[in-house]
Amino acid sequence: MNKKLMALILLIIIILSLLYVYKGENWLSEIRSRKQQENKEYLLNELIENLLDIQNRSEEIISEFLKTHYELDFFPDPELQIVVNWETQLPFPITSKPIFDHKNIYLFGGKKIIVLDKKTHDILWSRTLPSSISAIELTDANRILIFLKSDKLININRNNG
C-alpha cells in the first residue's frame, strides 16, 4: 500500500509539473503583463490628471494676472498700411476668382486665361479656351485643371499654358 501511495503522489506531482510547464508559465506571464498594463494605465491617468491640474492652475494664474495688470496691452492693434506695389490694365473683364501660387497670378474671364508674374506684373502667357470657364483648380506644382461649361475638363501646364 505504501508503494502505491508513493506512486500516486509521484504521478500527481508529474501531472502538476506538466500542467505548469504547458499552461502555468503562460498564465503567470499573462498575469504579470496584465499587472504591468494596469500599472501603465494608472500612471498615464495620474499624469493626465496632473497635467490638467497644472493647466487649470496656469489659466487661473494668467487670468488673475490679467485682472490685476490690465493696463498691459499684450495684443496692440496693428496699424495696417496698404501699399500698392503695381497695377495693370487687363485686356478683358475678370469673371472668376483669381488664383495665386508662389510666383504667378492666374486670372480668368469668360473663355480667356491670363497669367501675370507677381513681382514684375508682366504677362507670362494667355490662352483662349473653346468654352466659358466653370471652375478652376491648381492641382500640383505644374498643372491647372479647368472645368468648362461645355462639360469638358482641360489640364494645362502652369508655366506655358
CYANA upper distance limits for C-alpha pairs under 8 A (distance plus 0.5 A):
  1 MET  CA      5 LEU  CA      6.70
  2 ASN  CA      6 MET  CA      6.76
  3 LYS  CA      7 ALA  CA      6.59
  4 LYS  CA      8 LEU  CA      6.60
  5 LEU  CA      9 ILE  CA      6.69
  6 MET  CA     10 LEU  CA      6.64
  7 ALA  CA     11 LEU  CA      6.56
  8 LEU  CA     12 ILE  CA      6.70
  9 ILE  CA     13 ILE  CA      6.68
 10 LEU  CA     14 ILE  CA      6.58
 11 LEU  CA     15 ILE  CA      6.65
 12 ILE  CA     16 LEU  CA      6.57
 13 ILE  CA     17 SER  CA      6.50
 14 ILE  CA     18 LEU  CA      6.61
 15 ILE  CA     19 LEU  CA      6.65
 16 LEU  CA     20 TYR  CA      6.63
 17 SER  CA     21 VAL  CA      6.66
 18 LEU  CA     22 TYR  CA      6.69
 19 LEU  CA     23 LYS  CA      6.03
 19 LEU  CA     24 GLY  CA      6.94
 20 TYR  CA     24 GLY  CA      4.46
 20 TYR  CA     25 GLU  CA      6.70
 21 VAL  CA     25 GLU  CA      6.55
 22 TYR  CA     26 ASN  CA      8.08
 23 LYS  CA     27 TRP  CA      6.61
 24 GLY  CA     28 LEU  CA      6.51
 25 GLU  CA     29 SER  CA      6.71
 26 ASN  CA     30 GLU  CA      6.43
 27 TRP  CA     31 ILE  CA      6.73
 28 LEU  CA     32 ARG  CA      6.65
 29 SER  CA     33 SER  CA      6.55
 30 GLU  CA     34 ARG  CA      6.58
 31 ILE  CA     35 LYS  CA      6.72
 32 ARG  CA     36 GLN  CA      6.76
 33 SER  CA     37 GLN  CA      6.59
 34 ARG  CA     38 GLU  CA      6.61
 35 LYS  CA     39 ASN  CA      6.55
 36 GLN  CA     40 LYS  CA      6.63
 37 GLN  CA     41 GLU  CA      6.62
 38 GLU  CA     42 TYR  CA      6.53
 39 ASN  CA     43 LEU  CA      6.64
 40 LYS  CA     44 LEU  CA      6.51
 41 GLU  CA     45 ASN  CA      6.53
 42 TYR  CA     46 GLU  CA      6.57
 43 LEU  CA     47 LEU  CA      6.55
 44 LEU  CA     48 ILE  CA      6.65
 45 ASN  CA     49 GLU  CA      6.63
 46 GLU  CA     50 ASN  CA      6.72
 47 LEU  CA     51 LEU  CA      6.65
 48 ILE  CA     52 LEU  CA      6.61
 49 GLU  CA     53 ASP  CA      6.59
 50 ASN  CA     54 ILE  CA      6.63
 51 LEU  CA     55 GLN  CA      6.59
 52 LEU  CA     56 ASN  CA      6.64
 53 ASP  CA     57 ARG  CA      6.64
 54 ILE  CA     58 SER  CA      6.54
 55 GLN  CA     59 GLU  CA      6.65
 56 ASN  CA     60 GLU  CA      6.73
 57 ARG  CA     61 ILE  CA      6.67
 58 SER  CA     62 ILE  CA      6.57
 59 GLU  CA     63 SER  CA      6.55
 60 GLU  CA     64 GLU  CA      6.50
 61 ILE  CA     65 PHE  CA      6.50
 62 ILE  CA     66 LEU  CA      6.58
 63 SER  CA     67 LYS  CA      6.63
 64 GLU  CA     68 THR  CA      6.84
 65 PHE  CA     69 HIS  CA      6.35
 66 LEU  CA     70 TYR  CA      5.74
 86 TRP  CA    121 HIS  CA      7.69
 87 GLU  CA    121 HIS  CA      8.12
 88 THR  CA    121 HIS  CA      7.77
 92 PHE  CA    109 GLY  CA      7.25
 93 PRO  CA    109 GLY  CA      6.31
 94 ILE  CA    107 LEU  CA      7.13
 94 ILE  CA    108 PHE  CA      6.12
 94 ILE  CA    109 GLY  CA      4.82
 94 ILE  CA    110 GLY  CA      8.13
 95 THR  CA    108 PHE  CA      6.76
 95 THR  CA    109 GLY  CA      5.00
 95 THR  CA    110 GLY  CA      6.86
 96 SER  CA    107 LEU  CA      7.91
 96 SER  CA    108 PHE  CA      6.01
 96 SER  CA    109 GLY  CA      6.65
 97 LYS  CA    107 LEU  CA      7.96
 97 LYS  CA    108 PHE  CA      7.91
 98 PRO  CA    105 ILE  CA      7.40
 98 PRO  CA    106 TYR  CA      6.17
 98 PRO  CA    107 LEU  CA      5.47
 98 PRO  CA    108 PHE  CA      7.29
 99 ILE  CA    105 ILE  CA      6.46
 99 ILE  CA    106 TYR  CA      5.58
 99 ILE  CA    107 LEU  CA      7.31
 99 ILE  CA    138 LEU  CA      8.44
100 PHE  CA    104 ASN  CA      6.45
100 PHE  CA    105 ILE  CA      5.20
100 PHE  CA    106 TYR  CA      6.66
101 ASP  CA    105 ILE  CA      7.23
103 LYS  CA    117 ASP  CA      6.74
103 LYS  CA    118 LYS  CA      6.15
103 LYS  CA    119 LYS  CA      8.09
104 ASN  CA    115 VAL  CA      7.09
104 ASN  CA    116 LEU  CA      6.15
104 ASN  CA    117 ASP  CA      5.22
104 ASN  CA    118 LYS  CA      5.69
105 ILE  CA    115 VAL  CA      6.18
105 ILE  CA    116 LEU  CA      5.65
105 ILE  CA    117 ASP  CA      6.89
105 ILE  CA    118 LYS  CA      6.71
106 TYR  CA    113 ILE  CA      7.65
106 TYR  CA    114 ILE  CA      6.59
106 TYR  CA    115 VAL  CA      5.21
106 TYR  CA    116 LEU  CA      7.12
107 LEU  CA    113 ILE  CA      6.29
107 LEU  CA    114 ILE  CA      5.77
107 LEU  CA    115 VAL  CA      6.74
107 LEU  CA    116 LEU  CA      8.48
108 PHE  CA    112 LYS  CA      6.37
108 PHE  CA    113 ILE  CA      5.23
108 PHE  CA    114 ILE  CA      7.07
108 PHE  CA    133 ILE  CA      8.11
109 GLY  CA    113 ILE  CA      7.10
109 GLY  CA    133 ILE  CA      8.00
110 GLY  CA    131 SER  CA      8.40
110 GLY  CA    132 SER  CA      5.40
110 GLY  CA    133 ILE  CA      6.54
111 LYS  CA    128 THR  CA      6.07
111 LYS  CA    129 LEU  CA      5.55
111 LYS  CA    130 PRO  CA      7.29
111 LYS  CA    131 SER  CA      6.11
111 LYS  CA    132 SER  CA      4.91
111 LYS  CA    133 ILE  CA      6.46
112 LYS  CA    126 SER  CA      7.79
112 LYS  CA    127 ARG  CA      6.26
112 LYS  CA    128 THR  CA      4.96
112 LYS  CA    129 LEU  CA      6.60
112 LYS  CA    132 SER  CA      8.42
113 ILE  CA    126 SER  CA      5.87
113 ILE  CA    127 ARG  CA      5.69
113 ILE  CA    128 THR  CA      6.90
113 ILE  CA    129 LEU  CA      8.41
114 ILE  CA    123 ILE  CA      7.54
114 ILE  CA    124 LEU  CA      8.29
114 ILE  CA    125 TRP  CA      6.57
114 ILE  CA    126 SER  CA      4.74
114 ILE  CA    127 ARG  CA      7.10
115 VAL  CA    123 ILE  CA      6.32
115 VAL  CA    124 LEU  CA      6.05
115 VAL  CA    125 TRP  CA      6.01
115 VAL  CA    126 SER  CA      6.66
116 LEU  CA    121 HIS  CA      5.93
116 LEU  CA    122 ASP  CA      6.01
116 LEU  CA    123 ILE  CA      5.08
116 LEU  CA    124 LEU  CA      6.08
116 LEU  CA    125 TRP  CA      8.07
117 ASP  CA    121 HIS  CA      5.37
117 ASP  CA    122 ASP  CA      5.97
117 ASP  CA    123 ILE  CA      7.04
117 ASP  CA    124 LEU  CA      6.95
124 LEU  CA    160 ASN  CA      8.16
125 TRP  CA    160 ASN  CA      6.76
125 TRP  CA    161 GLY  CA      7.25
126 SER  CA    161 GLY  CA      7.69
127 ARG  CA    161 GLY  CA      7.38
131 SER  CA    148 LEU  CA      6.47
131 SER  CA    149 LYS  CA      6.92
131 SER  CA    150 SER  CA      6.63
132 SER  CA    148 LEU  CA      6.21
132 SER  CA    149 LYS  CA      6.13
132 SER  CA    150 SER  CA      8.02
133 ILE  CA    146 ILE  CA      7.40
133 ILE  CA    147 PHE  CA      6.62
133 ILE  CA    148 LEU  CA      5.01
133 ILE  CA    149 LYS  CA      6.43
134 SER  CA    146 ILE  CA      8.05
134 SER  CA    147 PHE  CA      5.85
134 SER  CA    148 LEU  CA      5.43
134 SER  CA    149 LYS  CA      5.69
135 ALA  CA    146 ILE  CA      6.48
135 ALA  CA    147 PHE  CA      5.50
135 ALA  CA    148 LEU  CA      7.48
136 ILE  CA    144 ILE  CA      7.62
136 ILE  CA    145 LEU  CA      6.30
136 ILE  CA    146 ILE  CA      5.17
136 ILE  CA    147 PHE  CA      6.72
137 GLU  CA    144 ILE  CA      6.31
137 GLU  CA    145 LEU  CA      5.62
137 GLU  CA    146 ILE  CA      7.05
138 LEU  CA    143 ARG  CA      6.68
138 LEU  CA    144 ILE  CA      5.09
138 LEU  CA    145 LEU  CA      6.76
139 THR  CA    143 ARG  CA      6.09
139 THR  CA    144 ILE  CA      6.35
139 THR  CA    145 LEU  CA      7.23
140 ASP  CA    144 ILE  CA      8.21
141 ALA  CA    158 ARG  CA      8.43
142 ASN  CA    157 ASN  CA      6.18
142 ASN  CA    158 ARG  CA      5.57
142 ASN  CA    159 ASN  CA      7.35
143 ARG  CA    155 ASN  CA      7.06
143 ARG  CA    156 ILE  CA      6.20
143 ARG  CA    157 ASN  CA      5.38
143 ARG  CA    158 ARG  CA      5.86
144 ILE  CA    155 ASN  CA      6.17
144 ILE  CA    156 ILE  CA      5.84
144 ILE  CA    157 ASN  CA      6.90
144 ILE  CA    158 ARG  CA      6.71
145 LEU  CA    153 LEU  CA      7.44
145 LEU  CA    154 ILE  CA      6.29
145 LEU  CA    155 ASN  CA      5.15
145 LEU  CA    156 ILE  CA      7.16
146 ILE  CA    153 LEU  CA      6.26
146 ILE  CA    154 ILE  CA      5.58
146 ILE  CA    155 ASN  CA      6.84
146 ILE  CA    156 ILE  CA      8.40
147 PHE  CA    151 ASP  CA      7.56
147 PHE  CA    152 LYS  CA      6.52
147 PHE  CA    153 LEU  CA      5.19
147 PHE  CA    154 ILE  CA      6.97
148 LEU  CA    152 LYS  CA      5.71
148 LEU  CA    153 LEU  CA      6.68
148 LEU  CA    154 ILE  CA      8.23
156 ILE  CA    161 GLY  CA      6.03
157 ASN  CA    161 GLY  CA      5.43
